[in-house]
Amino acid sequence: MNQKWHNIRRVMIIAVAFVALFELGAVIKRMPLKILLAIFAEIPIGLLIGIFVIGILTASVGVSYNWAYKRLLSPTDPKHYWLSSWLINAFDNAFGVADFVVMWFQNRLFDDNRTERSATLHRSWWLSTSGLAVVSLLSLIATGIYWSHTAVVNYAPWLLVAIALPFIGLIVSHFRHRNSLPFSASDYARIFAASLATWVANTAGFLLIGALFQMPIAIWSVMPLFIAARTFGIVTLVPGGWGTFDIFAFIGLQTLGMDPAVIFLWILFYRVAYTIVPFIIAVIIAATRALRETNRKFRGVPSVIVRSMLQKAVTVLLYFSGITLIIAGALPGTLQSFHLLRHLSPWTSGFLLQVPNIFIGFTLIIAGRGIANKVKRAYWPTLILLAISLGYVAISHEHVQPLVLLGALFIGTLFIKPTLTRVQFIYSWENRLVDGVIYGGLFIAYLTIGVANLPAVSHRFHVRTSGFFLVPSLHWWLIGFIAIAIVSLGVLGFIAYMQGRTQLLGEALDEDRVNQVLARGDNHYTNLIFLGDKRLFYYRPDQSETDTVAIQFRLVNNKAAVMSDPFGDSADFQAALAAFISEADRLGYTPIFYEVSEKIAMMVHEFGYNFMKLGEEAWVDTPSFKTAGKKFANIRSEINQATAAGFTYEVLQPPFSDTLLQELRQISDEWLHGREEKGYSLGFFDNHYLQRGGIGVLKAPDGHIVAFATLVTSETENQMTVDLMRFTSESPNGTMDVLFVKTFEYARDAGYNTFNLGMSPLSNVGLHEQSFIRERVANLIYQFGSKIYSFEGLRHYKHKFASDWQPYYIGYSNHSNIAFVMIALLLIDNPGVDLD
């Protein structure tokens, strides 16, 4: 039976709401739009602001109910209780259905026993109609005294209904809400006071809005009608009284002799100020709170995603706005020639708008570049530029689309400030290419149009100076050309401002500081630090005064090319990498991790880096290495021949004399044969650098050196390797084999278990069909590039010695283009080029 009654009630509510809204729609259709707009246009801004303030204040009085509820029940969130109460009141004003909606929200404000809480709140709602009853009683008395002979008396029955509501509530509460908490006399008094304040404020707000509009009627005589209309809205159970209250009030005011258009505006402004604006504010606040809670629950990930997407959207729109503005100003014929572009562009194409369109367009593009690169210094100039653009568009453009676009951009830019974290702008090669194509394309198009409009050209080649080539005059074109030249200087100034004072990542070489970190741990590439062609990033844990990890790298453009693994305390590697990547990003640099181990590749992958296999290092197990057997027959023969010819192998230890270093330099120069030294990932001949370790030399019978190999050791890896290996034409056949075998034996005798033969680039990369495309391409380079570099030959040579192969990788950011990454790595191999 209960369910059947609920279903009937729902059908009745929907039917009444449908009829009321249908009638309201009919009334709106009959309204003279021109008259309404004329009246609206004459309303002062100050009056509108006053109306909205009255509406919001009036709507806020309903919060006083929660002052009474708080004494009866225990709030779940005392800190935000009053804000939550205001939100519930705004929702109830907009879509309340008797006590249903408000009770659903109020139930979530308190943590008492559910049954007692629900019964108490329902009983309180019925008591809250007492204020309506008092106001209705006063209106009924006033009607009998002052307006007994007017149309107002027709609404007396509804005033009687309002007077009866609290008494009906007492009966309903007695039978249906017996589980309610006991009410004291002071509780009754608080609820009555809150109800009376709410209904007095509600009525006063409606009448005050009418008074501000200077309605041609005795304002107080409208009070009974308003109370009756509100009662009708409550009794019909239509959410928020939408349609029922409005039609009742509209018809009632018409019977009092008022103009329909004026009545419509009165009710409309009341609804907007009292219901719609507070509801919108409440939705925004509630949505913000919900998003904050969701963001907190998911550890800030949602806000990061949303801000990142918004930052990308702002970037795209800045570029789009800039390009279309330039086209509209400098290439007006383009919009006429291309149908799609004409519909996409929000701007007006006009010859008089040429110069400002060009200036604003080019600066919007470079502002977009600053926002795309997350540069802090781009934030305020972009906002100022958008504000200027909004003012310019409001004055010069007739259509609303540009205002909407720029307004959305302005608001979007306000919200992306937390994403702009970089303190300087470094113009990367990738970005220069993209912007160069855009600027270059626009400039070439403009130049083409100018040349095509030269009389000699247009007459000879019969160029139609319309459509794409439309230009009002060469004088107009020349002004645009000058504007482009001037704005180019402005763009350069904007770039210089965003760049600020250049801050380099890391620090220059400090050998004492490096040696302190090396004492904690090294690797077979740490010797390259002392070439002096790299910078260092030092990491020290919180509350520590000692560096525990260091990272060596070289700067090229906006890239910080890290050479191999970090060194120092391996327990701090991940924290050091996080600090390095964060600091690099703050300064506008993008790290590249070159020739890193699998362990480090996996670490940087966790920071959002792609990786691909670069190749493999050949390792020799020195304790088990022997030249016995058929495999090494040729090598044994080479060693025996060299020994028989009187050549001897010896390892010299530093410090080395100037005479020895001069002798080695002569060998190096002959071996180079005019070729340029490499650097970064390879050592180069430098007297200071050679003093850091032993040098294996091969001496001729007369004692002079014909070949040498600089030795590098890693105590942490228990490993030895060769850096420079160079020889003269006097050296015996198979000199490299002789040097390697003798050095293997020396390493074994010195206690090193592994000898590293170095990298075999692109070895075993992209062998499988499921490999990444970039690795499959690398495999093709490995196979077909051997004619130039002999990748395959290098692996084949090392294979005869190697007992194990260790993979090494290159890690690069998701935001980097692999082609430009490889270009950067090729450039930094030259130690003579200053790329900082």
C-alpha positions in Angstrom: 0.0 0.0 0.0 2.8 2.4 0.9 4.6 1.7 -2.4 1.4 2.2 -4.3 0.8 5.6 -2.6 4.4 6.7 -3.4 4.0 5.8 -7.1 0.7 7.7 -7.3 2.4 10.7 -5.6 5.3 10.6 -8.1 2.9 10.6 -11.1 0.9 13.5 -9.7 4.1 15.5 -9.1 5.3 14.9 -12.6 1.9 15.7 -14.1 1.6 19.0 -12.2 5.2 20.0 -13.0 4.6 19.2 -16.7 1.4 21.3 -16.8 3.0 24.2 -14.9 6.1 24.3 -17.1 4.0 24.0 -20.2 2.0 27.0 -19.2 5.2 28.9 -18.2 6.6 28.1 -21.7 3.5 29.5 -23.3 3.7 32.7 -21.2 7.4 33.1 -22.2 6.5 32.6 -25.9 3.9 35.4 -25.7 6.4 37.9 -24.2 7.4 40.7 -26.5 11.1 40.1 -26.9 12.0 43.6 -28.2 10.2 45.3 -25.3 11.9 43.0 -22.8 15.3 43.7 -24.2 14.6 47.5 -24.3 13.6 47.4 -20.6 16.6 45.2 -19.7 19.0 47.6 -21.6 17.8 50.5 -19.5 18.5 48.8 -16.1 21.6 50.3 -14.5 24.5 48.0 -13.6 24.3 49.2 -10.0 20.6 48.1 -9.8 21.4 44.7 -11.1 24.2 44.2 -8.6 21.9 45.3 -5.8 19.2 42.8 -6.9 21.7 39.9 -6.9 23.1 40.9 -3.5 19.5 41.0 -2.1 18.8 37.6 -3.6 21.9 35.9 -2.2 21.4 37.5 1.2 17.7 36.4 1.3 18.6 32.9 0.2 21.3 32.7 2.9 18.9 33.3 5.8 17.6 29.7 5.5 20.9 28.6 7.0 19.4 29.7 10.4 17.6 26.3 10.5 20.9 24.6 10.9 21.6 26.8 13.9 18.6 25.0 15.5 19.5 21.5 14.2 23.0 21.8 15.6 21.7 21.9 19.1 19.7 18.7 18.5 22.1 16.6 16.4 25.9 16.1 16.2 27.5 17.4 12.9 29.8 14.9 11.1 32.1 17.7 10.0 32.0 20.7 12.4 34.8 22.5 10.6 32.7 22.9 7.4 29.3 22.7 9.0 28.1 26.2 8.1 29.4 26.1 4.5 27.7 22.7 4.0 24.5 24.1 5.5 24.5 27.0 3.0 25.0 24.6 0.1 22.1 22.5 1.3 19.9 25.5 1.6 20.8 26.7 -2.0 20.0 23.2 -3.4 16.7 23.1 -1.5 15.7 26.5 -2.8 16.3 25.4 -6.3 14.9 21.8 -6.3 13.4 21.2 -2.9 10.3 18.9 -2.8 8.6 19.5 0.6 10.9 17.7 3.1 12.4 15.1 0.7 15.4 16.8 -0.9 16.5 18.9 2.1 16.2 15.9 4.4 18.4 13.7 2.1 21.1 16.3 2.3 20.7 17.1 6.0 20.9 13.4 6.9 24.5 13.5 5.7 25.4 16.4 7.9 24.9 14.5 11.2 26.3 11.3 12.6 23.6 10.4 15.1 21.5 7.1 15.0 20.1 7.0 11.5 16.4 6.3 12.5 16.4 9.0 15.3 18.2 11.5 13.0 15.8 11.1 10.1 12.7 11.3 12.3 14.1 14.4 14.1 14.8 16.2 10.8 11.4 15.4 9.3 9.7 16.6 12.4 11.8 19.8 12.3 10.8 20.4 8.7 7.1 20.4 9.6 7.9 22.8 12.5 9.7 25.0 10.0 6.4 25.8 8.3 5.4 27.8 11.5 7.1 30.9 10.2 5.1 30.6 6.9 1.9 30.2 9.0 2.6 33.4 11.0 3.4 35.5 7.8 0.3 34.1 6.2 -1.8 35.0 9.2 -0.5 38.5 9.2 -1.2 38.7 5.4 -4.7 37.4 6.0 -5.4 40.0 8.6 -4.0 42.8 6.4 -6.1 41.6 3.5 -9.2 41.8 5.7 -8.4 45.3 6.9 -6.8 47.0 3.9 -7.6 45.0 0.7 -11.0 43.4 1.3 -12.4 45.0 -1.8 -9.5 44.1 -4.1 -8.4 41.1 -6.1 -5.9 40.2 -3.3 -8.8 38.7 -1.3 -9.1 35.9 -3.9 -5.9 34.4 -2.5 -7.2 34.1 1.1 -7.9 30.3 0.8 -4.2 29.6 0.1 -3.2 31.7 3.1 -5.5 29.5 5.2 -3.7 26.4 3.8 -0.4 27.9 4.9 -1.7 28.6 8.4 -2.8 24.9 8.6 0.6 23.4 7.6 2.3 23.4 11.0 -0.8 21.8 12.6 -0.9 19.1 9.9 2.8 18.7 10.7 2.1 18.0 14.4 -0.4 15.3 13.5 1.9 13.7 10.9 4.9 13.8 13.3 2.9 12.2 16.1 2.1 9.1 13.9 5.1 8.9 11.6 8.1 10.3 13.5 7.8 8.9 17.0 11.4 7.9 17.0 12.4 11.6 16.9 14.7 13.0 19.6 12.8 14.9 22.3 12.4 18.6 21.7 12.7 21.1 24.5 10.9 24.5 24.6 14.1 26.2 23.5 14.4 23.8 20.5 10.8 24.8 19.5 11.7 28.4 19.9 14.9 28.2 17.8 13.1 26.4 14.9 10.2 28.9 15.0 12.6 31.9 15.1 14.6 30.4 12.1 11.4 29.8 10.2 10.0 33.2 10.8 13.3 34.9 9.8 13.5 32.8 6.6 10.0 33.6 5.5 10.1 37.3 6.4 13.4 37.6 4.5 12.0 35.7 1.5 8.9 37.9 1.3 10.9 41.1 1.9 13.4 40.1 -0.8 10.7 39.7 -3.4 9.0 42.9 -2.5 12.3 44.8 -2.3 13.2 43.7 -5.8 9.8 45.1 -7.0 10.5 48.3 -5.1 13.9 48.7 -6.8 12.2 48.4 -10.1 9.7 51.0 -9.0 6.7 48.8 -9.9 3.5 50.8 -10.5 1.6 49.1 -7.6 1.4 49.3 -3.8 4.2 46.8 -3.0 2.7 45.7 0.3 -0.5 44.6 -1.4 1.6 42.0 -3.2 2.6 40.3 0.0 -0.6 38.0 0.3 -0.2 37.1 -3.3 3.5 36.1 -2.9 2.7 34.0 0.2 -0.1 32.3 -1.6 2.1 31.6 -4.6 4.8 30.1 -2.4 2.3 28.0 -0.6 0.9 26.7 -3.9 4.5 25.8 -5.0 5.0 23.8 -1.7 1.7 22.0 -1.8 2.0 20.9 -5.4 5.3 19.2 -4.5 7.0 20.4 -7.8 10.8 20.7 -7.2 11.6 24.2 -6.3 8.1 25.3 -7.2 9.3 25.7 -10.8 6.4 26.6 -12.9 3.7 26.4 -10.2 4.9 29.4 -8.2 5.8 31.4 -11.3 2.5 30.9 -13.1 0.5 31.6 -9.9 2.4 34.8 -9.2 2.3 35.9 -12.9 -1.5 35.4 -13.2 -2.0 37.0 -9.8 0.0 40.2 -10.6 -1.9 40.4 -13.9 -5.2 40.5 -12.0 -3.8 43.4 -10.1 -3.4 45.3 -13.4 0.3 45.1 -14.1 1.9 44.9 -17.5 2.9 41.3 -18.4 6.4 42.3 -19.6 7.1 44.1 -16.3 5.7 41.1 -14.3 7.9 38.7 -16.3 11.0 40.7 -15.5 10.1 40.9 -11.8 9.7 37.2 -11.4 12.7 36.5 -13.6 15.0 38.6 -11.6 13.7 37.2 -8.4 14.2 33.6 -9.6 17.7 34.4 -10.9 18.8 36.3 -7.8 17.2 34.1 -5.1 17.4 30.6 -6.8 19.6 30.3 -9.8 22.7 32.4 -8.8 23.0 30.8 -5.3 22.5 27.4 -6.9 25.3 28.0 -9.4 27.6 29.2 -6.6 26.6 26.1 -4.6 27.3 23.7 -7.5 30.7 25.3 -8.1 31.6 25.1 -4.4 30.3 21.5 -4.1 32.1 20.4 -7.3 35.3 22.0 -6.1 35.1 20.3 -2.7 34.3 17.0 -4.4 37.2 17.4 -6.8 39.6 18.3 -3.9 38.5 15.2 -2.0 38.9 13.0 -5.1 42.2 14.5 -5.7 43.3 13.9 -2.1 42.0 10.3 -2.2 44.0 9.6 -5.4 47.2 11.4 -4.1 47.0 14.4 -6.4 47.0 12.5 -9.7 43.6 13.9 -11.0 44.7 17.5 -10.5 48.0 16.8 -12.3 46.2 15.2 -15.2 43.6 18.0 -15.5 46.1 20.8 -15.3 48.4 19.1 -17.8 45.5 18.7 -20.3 44.4 22.3 -19.7 48.0 23.5 -20.2 48.1 21.6 -23.6 44.7 23.0 -24.5 45.8 26.6 -23.8 48.9 26.1 -25.8 47.0 24.8 -28.8 44.4 27.6 -28.6 47.2 30.3 -28.3 48.8 28.9 -31.5 45.4 28.6 -33.2 44.4 32.1 -32.2 47.8 33.6 -33.2 47.9 31.9 -36.6 44.3 32.7 -37.6 44.8 36.4 -36.4 47.8 36.7 -38.6 46.0 35.2 -41.6 43.0 37.5 -41.0 45.3 40.5 -40.8 48.1 39.8 -43.2 46.5 37.3 -45.6 42.8 38.4 -45.8 42.4 36.7 -49.2 43.2 33.3 -47.6 39.9 33.3 -45.6 38.0 34.0 -48.7 39.7 31.3 -50.7 39.5 28.4 -48.3 36.0 27.6 -47.1 37.1 25.4 -44.2 39.5 28.0 -42.8 36.9 30.7 -43.1 34.6 28.7 -40.9 37.2 27.7 -38.4 38.6 31.2 -37.9 36.8 33.2 -35.3 38.3 36.5 -36.5 37.0 39.2 -38.8 39.0 39.6 -42.0 39.4 43.3 -42.6 42.0 45.5 -44.2 41.8 48.1 -41.4 42.7 45.4 -38.8 46.0 44.5 -40.5 48.7 45.9 -38.1 47.1 45.0 -34.7 46.2 41.5 -36.0 49.8 40.9 -37.0 51.2 42.2 -33.7 48.8 40.3 -31.5 49.0 37.2 -33.7 52.8 36.8 -33.6 52.9 37.5 -29.8 50.2 35.0 -29.1 52.2 32.3 -30.9 55.4 33.0 -28.9 53.3 33.2 -25.7 52.0 29.7 -26.6 55.6 28.5 -26.9 56.3 29.8 -23.4 53.2 28.1 -22.0 54.1 24.9 -23.9 57.5 24.9 -22.3 56.0 25.6 -18.8 58.0 28.8 -18.3 57.1 30.8 -15.2 58.1 34.1 -16.8 55.5 33.5 -19.6 52.5 33.6 -17.2 51.9 37.3 -16.6 52.9 38.5 -20.1 50.4 36.0 -21.5 47.6 37.1 -19.2 48.3 40.8 -20.0 48.4 40.0 -23.8 45.1 38.1 -23.5 43.6 41.0 -21.6 44.7 43.5 -24.3 43.5 41.1 -27.0 40.1 40.9 -25.2 39.8 44.7 -25.2 40.9 45.0 -28.8 38.4 42.3 -30.0 35.6 43.9 -28.0 36.2 47.2 -29.8 37.0 46.0 -33.3 35.2 42.7 -33.9 31.4 42.5 -34.3 31.1 38.7 -33.6 31.0 37.1 -30.2 33.2 34.0 -31.1 36.5 35.8 -30.6 35.4 37.1 -27.2 34.4 33.6 -26.1 37.7 32.1 -27.4 39.9 34.7 -25.7 37.8 34.7 -22.6 38.2 30.9 -22.3 41.9 31.3 -22.9 42.2 33.9 -20.2 40.4 31.7 -17.7 42.3 28.6 -18.7 45.6 30.5 -18.3 44.6 31.5 -14.8 44.3 27.9 -13.8 47.5 26.6 -15.2 49.9 28.7 -13.1 50.9 25.6 -10.9 52.1 23.8 -14.1 54.5 26.6 -15.1 57.5 25.5 -13.1 60.6 26.3 -15.2 62.6 29.4 -14.3 64.0 30.0 -17.7 63.3 29.4 -21.4 65.6 27.3 -23.5 64.6 27.3 -27.2 65.1 23.6 -28.2 65.9 22.6 -31.7 62.5 20.8 -31.9 60.6 23.9 -31.0 62.6 26.1 -33.3 61.8 23.7 -36.2 58.0 23.8 -35.4 57.9 27.6 -34.9 60.2 28.1 -37.8 57.9 26.3 -40.1 54.9 28.4 -38.9 56.7 31.7 -39.0 58.5 30.8 -42.3 55.3 29.6 -43.9 53.4 32.7 -43.0 56.3 35.0 -44.1 56.7 33.2 -47.4 53.0 33.3 -48.1 53.0 37.1 -47.4 56.1 37.6 -49.5 54.5 35.6 -52.4 51.4 37.7 -52.3 53.4 40.9 -52.4 55.5 39.8 -55.3 52.4 38.5 -57.2 50.8 42.0 -56.8 53.8 43.8 -58.4 52.5 45.3 -61.7 55.3 43.7 -63.7 54.6 40.2 -62.3 50.8 40.3 -62.3 50.7 41.6 -65.9 53.3 39.2 -67.3 52.0 36.1 -65.6 48.4 37.1 -65.6 48.0 36.7 -61.8 44.5 37.4 -60.6 44.8 39.7 -57.6 41.7 38.3 -55.9 41.1 35.3 -53.7 44.3 34.1 -52.2 46.3 37.0 -53.8 43.8 39.7 -52.6 45.7 42.9 -51.5 44.1 46.3 -51.6 47.3 48.0 -52.6 51.1 47.6 -52.5 51.2 50.4 -49.9 49.0 48.3 -47.7 51.3 45.3 -48.3 54.4 47.3 -47.5 52.9 48.5 -44.2 52.2 44.9 -43.3 55.8 43.9 -44.2 57.2 46.6 -41.9 54.8 45.5 -39.1 56.1 41.9 -39.5 59.7 43.1 -39.3 59.0 45.2 -36.2 57.0 42.5 -34.5 59.8 40.0 -35.2 62.0 42.2 -33.0 59.3 42.2 -30.4 59.1 38.4 -30.5 62.9 38.2 -30.0 62.5 40.6 -27.0 59.8 38.3 -25.6 62.0 35.3 -26.0 64.9 37.1 -24.3 62.6 38.1 -21.4 61.5 34.4 -20.9 65.1 33.3 -21.1 66.1 35.6 -18.3 69.7 35.2 -17.0 70.9 31.8 -18.1 71.4 29.3 -15.3 73.5 26.3 -16.1 72.6 22.9 -14.7 75.1 21.4 -12.3 78.6 22.7 -11.6 82.0 22.7 -13.2 84.6 20.1 -12.4 86.0 20.2 -8.8 88.5 17.3 -8.6 88.6 17.2 -4.8 84.9 17.0 -4.5 84.6 14.4 -7.3 87.3 12.2 -5.6 85.3 12.3 -2.3 82.3 10.8 -4.1 84.4 8.3 -6.0 85.6 7.0 -2.7 82.0 5.8 -2.2 81.8 4.0 -5.5 82.9 4.3 -9.1 82.3 2.7 -12.5 84.4 2.2 -15.7 83.2 5.5 -17.1 84.0 7.8 -14.2 87.5 8.5 -15.5 85.9 10.5 -18.3 84.9 13.2 -15.7 88.6 14.4 -15.7 88.5 15.3 -19.4 87.0 18.6 -18.2 84.3 18.6 -21.0 81.4 17.8 -18.6 79.5 19.3 -15.7 78.6 17.5 -12.4 75.4 17.3 -10.4 76.0 16.4 -6.8 73.4 14.8 -4.6 73.4 14.9 -0.8 70.6 13.5 1.3 68.5 15.7 3.5 70.2 16.8 6.7 73.6 15.7 5.3 76.6 17.8 4.6 78.3 15.2 2.4 77.8 14.4 -1.3 76.9 10.8 -1.7 76.2 10.6 -5.5 77.3 12.5 -8.5 76.2 12.5 -12.1 78.4 13.6 -15.1 76.8 15.2 -18.1 77.3 17.7 -20.9 74.8 20.4 -22.0 73.8 20.8 -25.6 70.9 23.1 -26.5 68.1 22.2 -23.9 69.5 18.7 -23.4 71.6 17.4 -20.5 73.4 14.3 -21.9 74.3 12.1 -18.9 77.3 9.9 -19.5 76.6 6.4 -18.1 75.5 5.5 -14.6 75.6 7.8 -11.5 78.5 7.1 -9.2 78.9 7.1 -5.4 76.6 5.4 -2.9 74.4 3.1 -5.0 71.7 3.2 -2.2 71.1 6.9 -3.1 71.0 6.4 -6.9 67.2 6.6 -7.3 66.9 9.7 -5.0 69.8 11.3 -6.9 68.2 10.7 -10.3 64.9 12.1 -9.0 66.7 15.3 -7.7 68.7 15.6 -11.0 65.6 15.2 -13.2 63.6 17.7 -11.1 66.4 20.3 -11.1 66.9 19.9 -14.8 63.2 20.4 -15.5 63.2 23.5 -13.2 66.0 25.0 -15.3 64.4 24.0 -18.6 66.8 21.1 -19.5 65.7 17.6 -20.6 68.1 14.8 -19.6 69.3 12.1 -21.9 70.8 9.0 -20.3 73.5 7.6 -22.6 75.2 4.2 -22.2 73.4 3.4 -18.9 73.0 -0.1 -17.4 69.8 -2.0 -17.3 69.3 -1.1 -13.7 69.5 2.6 -14.3 67.4 2.4 -17.5 64.6 0.9 -15.3 65.0 3.6 -12.7 64.7 6.5 -15.3 61.8 4.6 -16.9 59.9 5.1 -13.6 60.4 8.9 -14.1 58.6 8.7 -17.5 61.5 8.1 -19.8 61.6 5.9 -22.9 64.6 3.7 -23.4 66.0 1.7 -26.2 68.9 -0.7 -26.3 72.1 1.0 -27.5 74.3 -2.0 -27.8 76.3 -4.4 -25.7 79.6 -4.3 -23.8 82.0 -7.2 -24.2 83.4 -8.5 -20.9 86.3 -10.8 -20.5 86.6 -13.1 -17.5 90.3 -12.6 -16.7 90.8 -15.6 -14.3 89.6 -18.1 -16.9 91.1 -16.4 -20.0 93.7 -18.5 -21.9 95.0 -18.3 -25.4 95.2 -22.1 -25.7 93.2 -23.8 -28.4 92.5 -23.5 -32.1 90.4 -20.3 -31.5 93.5 -18.3 -30.5 96.0 -19.9 -32.9 96.5 -16.7 -34.9 96.7 -14.5 -31.8 99.4 -16.8 -30.3 101.3 -16.6 -33.6 101.1 -12.7 -33.5 102.3 -12.6 -29.8 105.2 -15.1 -30.6 106.3 -13.1 -33.6 106.3 -9.8 -31.7 108.3 -11.4 -28.8 110.8 -13.0 -31.2 111.3 -9.6 -32.9 112.2 -8.1 -29.5 109.0 -6.2 -28.7 108.2 -6.0 -25.0 105.0 -5.1 -23.0 105.2 -3.0 -19.9 102.8 -1.0 -17.7 104.0 2.4 -16.7 102.6 4.2 -13.7 102.1 7.9 -13.1 103.5 10.5 -12.7 104.8 10.6 -16.2 107.6 12.9 -17.4 107.1 15.5 -20.1 109.5 13.6 -22.3 107.3 10.4 -22.1 104.1 12.4 -22.7 105.7 14.1 -25.7 106.7 10.7 -27.1 103.1 9.4 -26.6 101.6 12.5 -28.3 103.7 11.8 -31.4 102.3 8.3 -31.5 98.8 9.7 -31.0 99.2 12.3 -33.8 100.5 9.7 -36.2 97.5 7.4 -35.4 95.0 10.2 -35.8 96.5 11.2 -39.1 94.8 14.6 -39.1 91.4 13.3 -37.8 89.7 15.2 -35.0 89.7 13.8 -31.5 86.4 12.6 -30.1 85.2 13.3 -26.5 82.4 12.9 -24.1 82.0 9.1 -24.2 85.7 8.6 -25.2 88.9 9.9 -23.8 91.1 12.1 -25.8 94.8 12.9 -25.5 95.4 15.3 -22.7 98.5 15.4 -20.5 96.5 16.0 -17.3 94.0 13.2 -18.2 96.7 10.7 -18.9 98.3 11.2 -15.5 95.3 9.6 -13.8 96.2 5.9 -14.4 98.6 3.4 -15.7 99.6 3.1 -19.4 100.4 -0.2 -21.1 103.2 0.3 -23.7 104.7 -1.8 -26.4 108.4 -1.1 -26.9 110.6 -1.8 -29.9 113.9 -3.7 -29.4 115.7 -0.3 -29.1 113.4 0.7 -26.2 111.3 3.4 -27.9 107.5 3.1 -27.7 105.5 2.0 -30.8 102.1 1.5 -29.2 100.3 2.4 -26.0 97.0 1.8 -24.2 95.7 3.9 -21.3 94.3 1.8 -18.5 91.2 2.6 -16.5 90.1 0.7 -13.4 86.9 0.5 -11.3 87.4 -0.7 -7.8 83.6 -1.0 -7.3 83.1 -3.2 -10.3 86.5 -4.9 -9.8 87.1 -4.2 -13.5 89.8 -2.9 -15.9 89.3 -1.4 -19.3 91.3 0.4 -22.0 90.5 4.0 -23.0 93.0 5.2 -25.6 94.8 2.6 -27.8 97.1 4.0 -30.4 100.1 2.8 -32.4 102.5 3.8 -35.1 103.4 2.2 -38.5 106.5 0.7 -36.8 104.3 -1.5 -34.5 104.3 -5.3 -35.3 101.5 -7.2 -37.0 98.5 -7.7 -34.7 99.5 -4.9 -32.3 95.9 -4.6 -30.9 95.7 -8.3 -30.2 99.1 -8.2 -28.4 98.1 -5.2 -26.3 94.8 -6.7 -25.3 96.1 -10.1 -24.4 99.0 -8.7 -22.4 96.6 -6.3 -20.6 94.2 -9.1 -19.8 97.1 -10.9 -18.1 98.1 -7.7 -16.3 94.6 -7.2 -15.1 94.3 -10.8 -13.8 97.6 -10.5 -12.0 96.5 -7.2 -10.4 93.3 -8.9 -9.0 90.7 -7.6 -11.5 88.2 -10.3 -12.4 86.7 -8.6 -15.4 88.2 -6.8 -18.4 85.8 -4.5 -20.3 86.4 -4.4 -24.1 83.9 -1.5 -24.5 80.7 -1.0 -26.4 79.6 -2.7 -29.5 77.0 -0.2 -30.8 73.6 -1.6 -32.0 74.7 -5.1 -31.2 71.7 -7.5 -30.7 69.3 -4.5 -31.1 65.9 -5.0 -32.8 66.3 -8.7 -33.7 62.6 -9.6 -33.0 59.5 -8.7 -34.9 57.9 -7.4 -31.6 60.8 -5.0 -31.0 60.1 -1.3 -30.9 60.1 0.4 -34.4 63.0 2.6 -33.3 65.0 -0.6 -32.4 64.1 -2.3 -35.7 65.4 0.8 -37.5 68.6 0.6 -35.5 69.0 -3.0 -36.6 68.8 -1.9 -40.2 71.5 0.7 -39.5 73.6 -2.1 -37.9 73.3 -4.3 -40.9 73.6 -1.8 -43.7 75.7 0.8 -42.0 78.7 -1.5 -41.5 80.1 -0.3 -44.8 80.7 3.1 -43.1 81.3 2.2 -39.5 81.7 -1.6 -39.5 79.3 -2.2 -36.6 79.3 -5.9 -37.3 83.0 -6.1 -37.7 83.6 -4.5 -34.3 81.3 -7.0 -32.6 83.0 -9.9 -34.5 86.5 -8.7 -33.3 85.4 -8.4 -29.6 83.5 -11.7 -29.8 86.7 -13.7 -30.0 87.7 -12.5 -26.6 84.4 -11.9 -24.8 83.0 -14.4 -22.3 79.9 -12.3 -21.6 77.9 -9.5 -23.1 76.2 -6.8 -21.0 73.4 -4.7 -22.5 73.5 -0.9 -22.3 70.7 1.6 -23.0 69.8 5.1 -23.9 67.0 6.8 -22.0 65.2 9.8 -23.3 62.2 11.8 -22.3 58.7 11.2 -23.7 58.8 14.9 -24.8 62.0 14.5 -26.8 62.3 13.5 -30.4 64.7 10.6 -30.9 66.1 12.1 -34.0 67.2 15.3 -32.2 68.4 13.2 -29.3 70.8 11.4 -31.6 71.9 14.7 -33.2 72.7 16.0 -29.7 74.8 12.9 -29.0 76.7 13.2 -32.2 77.5 16.8 -31.6 78.8 16.4 -28.0 81.4 13.9 -29.2 83.4 16.9 -30.3 85.3 18.3 -27.3 86.2 21.5 -29.2 82.6 22.6 -29.5 81.3 24.7 -26.6 77.7 23.6 -26.3 76.9 25.1 -22.9 
